[in-house]
Amino acid sequence: MQRTRNRKRRLITRPDVGSYWISFSDMLSSLLLVFILAVFFSIYQYFSLLDIKTRELNEQQAELDRTQIVLAQREKDLETAQVTLMGKEEEVASIQIQLQQQEEDLFAAQAALKTKEDEQAVLQLQLISQQESLASQEIRLGAMQEALTSQQRRIDELLGVRTDIIRELSQSFSANNIAVKVNEVTGDIILDSQLMFETGSDMLSASGQAELGRLIPVYLSVLLRPEYEPYVAEVIVVGHTDSKGSYLFNLELSQNRALNVATYCLQLPGLTGQQRDLLQDIITAKGRSYSDRILNADGTENMDASRRVEIQFRLKDSEMIQKMNEILKGL
């Protein structure tokens, strides 16, 4: 029934078909216009949005550029910092090397100081030892000084005794008219060999015996006085020859002459028993051949003066006195 109604309506309205299409076309035109407007609006919105996005993109690009600049600056700063850091690291390494060297120097200085301290300790010990040794030496020196003073007194005493004996001998010989010279330093008496012996002979001549008979008692009367006798150690008769003949011949000749003089002195009748006993204990004889010749001023041998007999006396400790005198002269 409904369908019947609809058909009736379409049949009724059929005479207005043309106006319908006009309305439909108007509607389509309107729709097209709306579509175009929509399209234009969409395009407008697109370009507007594009412009906004472009501005945003440009802003972002500018921001990115600024960021890149900042980043580049920071990278540059970082590189500078790295270079600075490398320099600092090198400085630190150099300082570490210097520190290590200083530590080594310090260790070396400490070792040297320890060595010096050890050396100083050794030197201190040596100093103490030397001080002790010095103190001991000072004590010894004091004792030696006392001994030296005592020896000096002894030397002075003996030298005084020798001087007194020499003076007394000279005075006694002069008082008895005996022409013999006494050495002022040694006290030696020189007897002319020509007066005492014949040439080449060791036997005492009569004149020699007479000379000894006058000289020896006076000589012993001085030398063996109570004030001198304790100091006399030896009376030495020494024979000398010239260089004529061999050394051995002259040695035997000089020894025999000295022995004969000593023997005759012991047998002199003018001696007291005490003098003879004392002389026997201290007299000796020896020959020197021609080993101690007398020379002239021109260096040639004085044959007459070389042939001689010497009578010497030696005081007790005379060798020591001579050495002590040498020491004292060297002080």
ZAMARGU-4260 file (C-alpha; in steps of 0.2 Angstrom, whole numbers, plus 5000, padded with zeros to 4 digits):
<rodrens>
0) 5000/5000/5000 | 5014/5011/5004 | 5022/5008/4988 | 5006/5013/4979 | 5006/5029/4988
5) 5024/5033/4983 | 5020/5029/4965 | 5005/5041/4966 | 5017/5055/4972 | 5030/5052/4959
10) 5016/5053/4946 | 5009/5068/4953 | 5026/5078/4954 | 5033/5072/4937 | 5027/5088/4928
15) 5041/5098/4939 | 5056/5088/4934 | 5065/5103/4926 | 5065/5113/4941 | 5071/5098/4951
20) 5087/5097/4940 | 5089/5116/4942 | 5089/5114/4961 | 5100/5100/4960 | 5113/5109/4949
25) 5112/5124/4961 | 5115/5112/4975 | 5130/5104/4966 | 5137/5121/4962 | 5135/5126/4980
30) 5143/5110/4985 | 5157/5113/4972 | 5159/5131/4979 | 5160/5124/4996 | 5172/5111/4991
35) 5183/5124/4982 | 5182/5135/4997 | 5186/5120/5008 | 5201/5117/4996 | 5206/5135/4997
40) 5205/5135/5015 | 5214/5119/5016 | 5228/5126/5005 | 5228/5142/5015 | 5229/5132/5031
45) 5243/5122/5023 | 5253/5137/5018 | 5250/5145/5034 | 5255/5130/5043 | 5270/5128/5031
50) 5275/5146/5035 | 5274/5142/5054 | 5283/5126/5052 | 5296/5135/5041 | 5298/5149/5054
55) 5299/5136/5067 | 5312/5126/5057 | 5322/5142/5054 | 5321/5146/5072 | 5327/5128/5076
60) 5340/5129/5063 | 5346/5145/5070 | 5346/5137/5087 | 5355/5122/5080 | 5368/5134/5072
65) 5370/5143/5089 | 5371/5126/5097 | 5384/5121/5085 | 5393/5137/5087 | 5393/5134/5106
70) 5397/5116/5103 | 5412/5121/5092 | 5417/5134/5105 | 5416/5121/5118 | 5426/5109/5107
75) 5439/5122/5105 | 5439/5126/5123 | 5440/5107/5126 | 5455/5106/5114 | 5463/5121/5123
80) 5459/5112/5140 | 5466/5096/5133 | 5482/5105/5127 | 5483/5114/5144 | 5480/5097/5153
85) 5494/5089/5142 | 5505/5104/5147 | 5501/5102/5165 | 5503/5083/5164 | 5521/5087/5156
90) 5524/5099/5170 | 5518/5086/5183 | 5529/5073/5175 | 5544/5085/5175 | 5540/5089/5193
95) 5539/5071/5197 | 5556/5068/5188 | 5563/5083/5198 | 5555/5076/5214 | 5563/5059/5211
100) 5580/5067/5207 | 5578/5077/5223 | 5573/5062/5232 | 5589/5053/5225 | 5599/5068/5229
105) 5592/5068/5247 | 5596/5050/5249 | 5613/5053/5242 | 5615/5068/5254 | 5609/5057/5268
110) 5621/5043/5264 | 5635/5056/5262 | 5630/5063/5279 | 5630/5046/5287 | 5647/5043/5280
115) 5653/5060/5286 | 5645/5056/5303 | 5654/5039/5303 | 5670/5048/5298 | 5668/5061/5311
120) 5665/5048/5324 | 5681/5039/5318 | 5690/5056/5319 | 5682/5059/5336 | 5689/5042/5342
125) 5706/5046/5334 | 5706/5063/5342 | 5702/5055/5359 | 5716/5042/5356 | 5728/5056/5350
130) 5723/5066/5365 | 5726/5051/5377 | 5742/5048/5367 | 5747/5066/5368 | 5744/5066/5387
135) 5755/5050/5388 | 5768/5058/5377 | 5767/5074/5388 | 5770/5063/5403 | 5785/5055/5394
140) 5791/5071/5388 | 5791/5078/5406 | 5801/5063/5411 | 5812/5064/5396 | 5814/5083/5400
145) 5819/5079/5418 | 5831/5065/5411 | 5837/5078/5398 | 5840/5091/5412 | 5849/5078/5422
150) 5859/5073/5407 | 5863/5091/5403 | 5869/5093/5421 | 5880/5078/5418 | 5886/5085/5402
155) 5890/5101/5409 | 5899/5093/5424 | 5909/5081/5412 | 5913/5095/5400 | 5918/5105/5415
160) 5929/5091/5421 | 5937/5089/5404 | 5940/5108/5403 | 5948/5107/5421 | 5959/5092/5416
165) 5965/5101/5400 | 5969/5117/5410 | 5978/5107/5424 | 5988/5097/5412 | 5994/5113/5403
170) 5998/5121/5419 | 6007/5106/5426 | 6017/5103/5410 | 6022/5121/5410 | 6027/5121/5428
175) 6038/5106/5425 | 6046/5113/5410 | 6039/5099/5399 | 6038/5106/5381 | 6022/5096/5375
180) 6006/5104/5368 | 5989/5099/5375 | 5975/5100/5363 | 5963/5113/5370 | 5947/5104/5365
185) 5951/5085/5367 | 5966/5086/5379 | 5976/5074/5367 | 5995/5074/5369 | 6005/5072/5353
190) 6023/5064/5355 | 6035/5066/5340 | 6038/5049/5333 | 6056/5054/5328 | 6060/5057/5346
195) 6052/5041/5352 | 6057/5028/5339 | 6070/5025/5326 | 6064/5025/5308 | 6055/5009/5304
200) 6057/5003/5322 | 6045/5000/5336 | 6058/5000/5350 | 6057/5015/5361 | 6073/5025/5360
205) 6083/5031/5375 | 6076/5049/5372 | 6059/5042/5370 | 6060/5033/5387 | 6067/5049/5395
210) 6053/5059/5387 | 6040/5047/5394 | 6049/5046/5411 | 6046/5065/5413 | 6029/5067/5405
215) 6019/5052/5411 | 6020/5055/5430 | 6015/5073/5428 | 6001/5067/5416 | 5994/5054/5428
220) 5996/5065/5443 | 5983/5076/5435 | 5972/5063/5427 | 5971/5052/5442 | 5968/5065/5455
225) 5953/5060/5467 | 5942/5074/5459 | 5945/5068/5441 | 5948/5049/5443 | 5930/5044/5445
230) 5926/5052/5428 | 5941/5044/5418 | 5936/5029/5408 | 5951/5026/5397 | 5968/5031/5393
235) 5972/5027/5375 | 5989/5026/5367 | 5987/5028/5348 | 6001/5025/5335 | 6001/5033/5318
240) 6013/5032/5303 | 6016/5040/5286 | 6011/5032/5270 | 6028/5025/5266 | 6026/5006/5265
245) 6011/4995/5265 | 5996/4998/5275 | 5998/4981/5285 | 6016/4984/5288 | 6012/5001/5295
250) 5997/4994/5305 | 6008/4982/5314 | 6022/4995/5316 | 6009/5008/5323 | 6001/4995/5335
255) 6018/4989/5341 | 6024/5007/5345 | 6008/5011/5354 | 6009/4994/5364 | 6027/4998/5369
260) 6023/5015/5374 | 6009/5008/5385 | 6020/4995/5392 | 6033/5007/5397 | 6021/5018/5405
265) 6015/5004/5416 | 6033/5000/5421 | 6039/5017/5425 | 6047/5017/5442 | 6041/5035/5446
270) 6023/5028/5447 | 6015/5024/5464 | 6007/5007/5466 | 5989/5015/5466 | 5993/5025/5450
275) 6000/5009/5442 | 5984/4999/5447 | 5972/5012/5441 | 5982/5014/5424 | 5982/4996/5421
280) 5963/4996/5422 | 5961/5010/5410 | 5975/5010/5397 | 5974/5003/5380 | 5984/5004/5364
285) 5980/5003/5346 | 5988/5007/5329 | 5980/5017/5315 | 5993/5014/5301 | 5992/5029/5290
290) 5973/5030/5290 | 5974/5047/5299 | 5988/5057/5291 | 5992/5075/5293 | 5991/5085/5278
295) 6000/5101/5273 | 5990/5117/5268 | 5992/5112/5249 | 5984/5095/5253 | 6000/5085/5252
300) 6005/5073/5266 | 6016/5080/5280 | 6027/5064/5283 | 6035/5070/5299 | 6019/5076/5307
305) 6010/5060/5302 | 6023/5049/5311 | 6017/5052/5329 | 6010/5044/5345 | 5995/5052/5353
310) 5990/5049/5372 | 5972/5052/5374 | 5960/5051/5388 | 5941/5047/5387 | 5929/5052/5401
315) 5915/5040/5406 | 5899/5042/5395 | 5909/5052/5383 | 5900/5044/5368 | 5883/5048/5376
320) 5889/5065/5379 | 5894/5068/5361 | 5877/5062/5355 | 5868/5072/5368 | 5877/5087/5362
325) 5872/5084/5345 | 5854/5082/5350 | 5855/5098/5360 | 5863/5108/5346 | 5849/5102/5335
330) 5835/5107/5347
</rodrens>
